Amino acid sequence: MGEQVILDELDLDLVAALQRAPRAPINVVADALGSSASTVGRRLQRLQAERLVRVIGQVDWTLLSDAHPRHLWVDTVPGRLQSVARRLAERPETQFVAMTSGRADVYCVVHPSSRERVKDLLTHEIPSVDGVVATQSDLVLRPVTRADAWRLDRLDPEALRILQPHTDVGGDEAPRASQEPLSAQEARAVRMLHHDARASSGEVARELGVSQSTAYRLVQSLLERRAVRPRVEVEPGLLGMELEAVLSLTAHPGSVADVADALGAHPSARYVSVVAGASSVIHHAVFRDEAHLADFLSDDLARIPGITALQVSVVLDVLRRYWIGRDGVRLEEPRPLPAGLEEALSHGSTAGAGPPGAREVS
């Protein structure tokens, strides 16, 4: 994991609470954790100041593009792995980038800004990156489990009860297949929440120049529509998940949905999707160590019928996750949405009817 950073028990409880209720007031979180609001507030400020934790807003992709995401696998010239990964991480379309061992040298998730961009991006721009030998892509058809739904399981029932009224108002379901066009005010609020999903109604009101009651209704509407989903950004290694892997599975046609659903329910699942390409299902997972991965491969997968083939890619280093660069466990400042996507918000309209499955990934 590189730099040695250790979170104590209260830090871990705080992350787990924010994963459940990202916008819960500090006094509510403190009550759930059996601590004081001042202590919990200082802890959160420290974690944010040290760039270990951020609470951002995950924007529904149907507001930004009419193209489906792609899982992209890249082979590189020997000795050029790091430079290729860095070049890909600089591209606005690449939401997730990691160096891996297994199926390919680099694994990334690409979100084309439009259907018109897909062909040139996949057949020319990325293959032309200096050091790239070959690429292969899988088209996301349907997300089963999203990264914002992965949570630490360490809170007791009483803590969960206290947090329940403040949990994600949109629920745990996947974002809707399409969104109504955004107004200019909504688009500005989305940008603000994308950067800081804990922004209060008062802060939104001051930024937009509206009353606090109007800002509250605006934010609640965006959350209920799942146009924006609050999400805790923290490296899994900080939470004790030292091993990250991406599994490409092939299944019998009649078993694909069942395999994907079974994997989505597994505690290791960070992101699971049904795809079209060399694989049937992509399972992005986190494990405590190699022993837990071995148990998953030899025992858990064996209990899921319909799987016919499997490839495992172990993540060596993550350079970018949901458009936020990584420096080990430290998080860089969130970047603005990619230019073409920002333009879709700037016009206050959807980028099309929003095809099912065009969603955020990792």
Secondary structure, DSSP 8 states (H G I E B T S, - for coil): --S-----HHHHHHHHHHHH-TT--HHHHHHHHTS-HHHHHHHHHHHHHTTS-EEEEEE-GGGT-SS--EEEEEEE-TT-HHHHHHHHHHSTTEEEEEEEESS-SEEEEE--SSHHHHHHIIIIITTTSTTEEEEEEEEEEEEEE-GGG-------HHHHHHHGGGS-TT-SS---S------HHHHHHHHHHHH-TT--HHHHHHHHTS-HHHHHHHHHHHHHTTSEEEEEE--GGGGT--EEEEEEEEE-GGGHHHHHHHHHTSTTEEEEEEEESS-SEEEEEEESSHHHHHHIIIIIGGGSTTEEEEEEEEEEEEEEETTEEEETTEE-------HHHHHHHHTTS-SSS--TT-----
